[in-house]
């Protein structure tokens, strides 16, 4: 599953771009619709992770058990506010890239955000039995093979892929360690929130570099 995780980004990105080409006559409205569909396709699971992580961070500020808060099925006000902010930034970022025909760059970002998660599986220990099992299953062979395969695919899509990959990997490490410093652990929610941070940051970087 981890070996093909970047393939999820490739497939979802391709579907989003195809949808936008079909709705391109609608202009920005078609771009926004396509961006929202991308988030629907991955079930908003990463956006939900942002909610849980935001609540855990603010709970830790007041001395509460961050792990207990992050596992609660309810969500607090700060979680909702951060999730809304992430959705606005993400939808607007995707819409901007689509409107400027940066289709391949958009797809490569989705590949890179998931490749960066593979790095996090190698450097972090998890307070999650499921994430720990995934980490144990990720051999060096799978890790290297996945990076080689999707770096080749990504480089065919964008000449700047390796540069974006380096930037995305560094961002993933920075975000994940910053969250870990705040709440004291890493679990699946931290990975999801990190993925959202990487994608939003790369959307901005690509827009600044190529537009």
C-alpha positions in Angstrom: 0.0 0.0 0.0 2.8 2.4 0.9 4.7 1.6 -2.3 1.7 2.7 -4.4 0.7 5.6 -2.1 2.0 8.3 -4.6 -0.1 6.6 -7.3 -3.2 7.8 -5.4 -2.0 11.3 -5.9 -1.4 10.7 -9.6 -4.8 9.2 -10.1 -6.7 11.8 -8.1 -4.8 14.6 -9.8 -5.5 13.2 -13.2 -9.2 12.9 -12.5 -9.3 16.5 -11.2 -7.6 17.9 -14.3 -9.9 15.9 -16.6 -12.9 17.3 -14.7 -11.6 20.8 -15.0 -11.0 20.4 -18.8 -14.7 19.4 -19.1 -15.8 22.4 -17.0 -13.2 24.9 -18.3 -15.9 26.9 -20.1 -17.2 27.9 -16.6 -13.9 29.6 -15.8 -13.1 30.0 -12.1 -16.3 28.3 -11.1 -15.2 25.1 -12.9 -11.8 25.4 -11.2 -13.4 25.7 -7.7 -15.7 22.7 -8.4 -12.8 20.6 -9.6 -10.7 21.5 -6.5 -13.6 20.6 -4.2 -14.1 17.3 -6.0 -10.4 16.5 -5.4 -10.9 16.8 -1.7 -14.1 14.8 -1.8 -12.2 12.0 -3.7 -9.9 11.5 -0.7 -12.8 11.7 1.7 -11.6 14.8 3.5 -9.6 12.5 5.8 -6.6 14.9 5.7 -8.8 17.9 6.5 -10.3 16.0 9.4 -6.7 15.4 10.6 -6.1 19.1 10.6 -9.1 19.5 12.9 -7.8 16.9 15.4 -4.2 18.2 15.3 -5.3 21.8 15.9 -7.5 20.8 18.8 -4.6 18.8 20.3 -2.1 21.6 19.9 -4.4 24.1 21.7 -5.2 21.5 24.4 -1.5 21.0 25.1 -1.2 24.8 25.6 -3.6 24.5 28.5 -1.9 21.5 30.0 -4.5 18.9 28.8 -3.6 15.5 27.5 -3.1 16.1 23.7 -3.5 12.4 22.8 -6.8 12.1 24.6 -8.1 15.2 22.9 -6.9 14.0 19.4 -8.7 10.7 19.8 -12.1 12.3 20.8 -14.8 12.0 18.2 -15.9 15.6 18.7 -14.1 18.6 17.4 -13.5 22.0 19.1 -13.8 25.5 17.8 -10.1 25.9 16.9 -10.2 22.7 14.9 -13.1 23.9 12.9 -11.5 27.3 12.2 -8.2 25.7 11.1 -10.0 23.3 8.9 -12.0 26.1 7.2 -8.7 28.1 6.7 -7.0 25.0 5.2 -10.0 24.4 2.8 -9.9 28.0 1.7 -6.2 28.0 1.0 -6.3 24.6 -0.7 -9.3 25.2 -2.9 -8.0 28.6 -3.9 -4.5 27.2 -4.6 -5.8 24.4 -6.8 -8.2 26.7 -8.6 -5.3 29.1 -9.3 -3.1 26.4 -10.8 -5.9 25.0 -12.9 -6.8 28.4 -14.2 -3.2 29.0 -15.3 -3.0 25.5 -17.0 -0.4 24.2 -14.6 -1.9 20.8 -14.8 1.3 18.7 -14.7 2.7 20.8 -11.8 -0.6 20.2 -9.9 -0.4 16.5 -10.4 3.3 16.3 -9.4 2.5 18.1 -6.1 0.0 15.4 -5.3 2.6 12.8 -5.9 5.2 14.6 -3.9 3.0 15.1 -0.9 2.5 11.4 -0.6 6.1 10.5 -1.3 7.0 12.8 1.6 4.8 10.7 3.9 7.1 7.7 3.1 10.0 9.7 4.5 8.0 10.4 7.6 7.4 6.7 8.1 11.1 6.1 8.1 12.1 8.9 10.6 9.2 8.9 13.1 8.0 6.4 15.7 4.3 6.4 16.0 1.8 6.5 18.8 -0.5 4.4 16.7 -0.6 0.7 16.2 -1.8 1.0 12.6 0.9 3.5 11.6 3.5 1.4 13.4 2.5 -1.7 11.4 2.8 0.3 8.2 6.3 1.5 9.3 7.4 -2.0 10.0 6.2 -3.1 6.5 8.1 -0.4 4.7 11.4 -1.9 3.8 14.2 0.0 2.2 13.6 -1.8 -1.0 10.0 -0.6 -1.2 11.0 2.9 -0.2 13.8 3.3 -2.7 11.7 1.6 -5.5 8.8 3.9 -4.9 11.0 7.0 -5.0 12.7 5.9 -8.2 9.5 4.9 -10.0 7.6 8.1 -9.1 10.5 10.4 -9.6 10.8 9.1 -13.1 7.0 9.6 -13.6 7.1 13.0 -12.0 10.1 14.1 -14.1 8.3 13.2 -17.2 5.4 15.5 -16.1 7.5 18.4 -14.9 11.2 19.4 -15.3 11.1 21.0 -11.8 9.9 17.7 -10.2 13.2 17.0 -8.3 13.3 20.6 -7.0 9.7 20.4 -5.8 10.4 16.9 -4.3 13.3 18.3 -2.2 11.2 21.2 -1.1 8.2 19.0 -0.3 10.3 16.6 1.7 11.9 19.3 3.8 8.5 20.9 4.4 7.1 17.5 5.5 9.9 17.1 8.0 9.5 20.7 9.3 5.7 20.4 9.7 5.8 17.0 11.3 8.6 17.8 13.8 6.9 21.1 14.7 3.7 19.4 15.5 5.5 16.7 17.4 7.2 19.3 19.5 3.9 20.8 20.4 1.9 17.6 21.2 4.7 15.1 22.0 3.9 12.4 19.5 3.2 11.5 15.9 0.2 9.5 14.6 -2.0 9.2 11.5 -3.6 12.6 12.2 -0.2 14.3 12.2 0.6 12.7 8.9 -2.6 13.9 7.4 -2.2 17.4 8.7 1.4 17.4 7.3 0.2 16.3 3.9 -2.2 19.3 3.8 0.5 21.6 4.8 2.9 20.3 2.2 0.3 20.6 -0.6 -0.8 24.1 0.3 2.8 25.3 0.6 3.8 23.7 -2.8 0.8 25.3 -4.5 2.0 28.6 -3.3 5.6 28.0 -4.3 4.7 26.8 -7.8 2.4 29.8 -8.3 5.2 32.2 -7.2 7.8 30.4 -9.4 5.9 29.7 -12.6 3.2 32.4 -12.9 
